[in-house]
Amino acid sequence: MVKRCIVCNEAEAKYMIKDTSDYYCKECALENFSDLQLLITVEEVAQQLKEFLKKKTERLEKEEQESKEKSSEKDLNEQDNQDREN
């Protein structure tokens, strides 16, 4: 989803104020802020979100795999017990 500048509402936003929903295109950011380094880029936020989702997905996949392994181990133990009884 493309964010629009809150000042001109026309250009695609490239900058934002951290932890807010205030987005600015480059021209409006230059007009309203003395230093663009005070702002973060929309791309930085997107990268942070991608990294968070990647880690979360990896963790969930690992937990799912561990759960499957425990389930398989439990099934094998039950089968062993049944075999011993017979």
C-alpha positions in Angstrom: 0.0 0.0 0.0 1.5 3.3 -1.1 1.5 6.0 1.6 0.8 9.6 0.5 2.4 12.8 1.8 0.3 14.4 4.5 1.2 17.9 3.3 0.6 17.8 -0.5 -1.4 14.6 -0.5 -0.1 13.9 -4.0 3.4 12.5 -3.9 4.4 9.1 -2.6 5.8 9.4 0.9 9.4 8.5 1.4 9.9 9.7 4.9 8.0 9.5 8.2 8.3 10.6 11.8 9.1 7.6 13.9 6.2 6.0 15.8 3.6 8.2 14.0 1.5 8.0 10.9 2.9 11.3 9.6 4.4 10.6 6.1 6.2 13.1 3.8 7.4 13.2 0.3 11.0 14.3 -0.2 10.0 17.9 -1.2 7.7 18.5 1.7 10.1 16.9 4.2 12.8 19.3 3.0 10.5 22.2 3.4 9.3 21.3 6.9 12.4 19.8 8.5 15.9 21.2 8.7 17.5 17.8 8.6 16.1 14.8 6.9 18.1 12.6 9.2 15.5 13.4 11.9 13.1 11.3 9.9 13.1 7.7 9.0 12.6 6.4 5.6 9.5 4.3 4.7 11.9 1.7 3.3 13.6 1.4 6.7 10.3 0.6 8.3 9.4 -1.9 5.6 12.7 -3.7 6.1 12.2 -3.8 9.8 8.8 -5.3 9.3 10.1 -7.9 6.9 12.8 -8.9 9.3 10.3 -9.2 12.1 8.0 -11.4 10.0 10.9 -13.5 8.8 12.1 -14.2 12.4 8.5 -14.9 13.6 7.9 -17.3 10.7 11.2 -19.1 11.3 10.3 -19.5 15.0 6.9 -20.8 14.3 8.2 -23.3 11.7 10.8 -24.5 14.2 8.2 -25.0 16.9 6.0 -26.9 14.5 8.8 -29.1 13.5 9.7 -29.8 17.1 6.1 -30.6 17.8 6.0 -33.1 14.9 9.2 -34.7 16.1 7.8 -35.1 19.6 4.6 -36.5 18.2 6.5 -39.0 16.1 8.6 -40.0 19.0 5.5 -40.6 21.2 3.9 -42.7 18.4 7.1 -44.8 18.2 7.1 -45.3 22.0 3.5 -46.4 22.0 4.1 -48.8 19.1 7.1 -50.3 21.1 4.9 -50.7 24.1 2.2 -52.4 22.1 4.8 -54.7 20.5 6.1 -55.7 23.9 2.7 -56.5 25.2 2.0 -58.8 22.3 
